[in-house]
Amino acid sequence: MRHNKSFNHLGRQSGHRKALLANMATSLILHKRIETTVAKAKALKMYLEPLVTKSKDDSTHSRRVVFSYLKDKNATAELFRTIAPKIADRPGGYLRILHTGFRQGDGSEMALVEFVDFNEAALATAPKKETKKTTRRSRAKKSEAAPAAEAPAAPAAEEAKAE
């Protein structure tokens, strides 16, 4: 039974799992997008999102805490310098997992993991927020209907006077 097993162990001992997640987090921070299995992507999301939240507060303590997880000076600097300012107003959900299909060799389900605010293609095609119409009824607006109704009435009135 799986009672109180709160995270996926990924079939690894704790040291191997911590090293795997630290290396994947470093690669994701440096490259902004990586491809991996869905299970590892979900584990990486649980591992990295608290660190990104911690990076919003640029203090020596938070830098040391993040460095203790990532174990890479360049990735820590990249996280605090470029990623944290861009996601400062976002309240969470910094990573996106996109399922890409199955791996050829073993049929494992693959996914693309990326930072939400760093996908230029998705940001460019994102629909602009438009103002909603006030009504959804299919009736004509009064301003357009009134001039159209008056125009045919005027020639008809002139023809009646002419007779």
Secondary structure, 3 states (H helix, E strand, C coil): CCCCCCCCCCCCCHHHHHHHHHHHHHHHHHHCEEEEEHHHHHHHHHHHHHHHHHHCCCCHHHHHHHHHHHCCHHHHHHHHHHHHHHCCCCCCCCEEEEEEEECCCCCCEEEEEEEHHHCHHHHHHCCCCCCCCCCCCCCCCHHHHHHHHHHHHHHHHHHHHHC
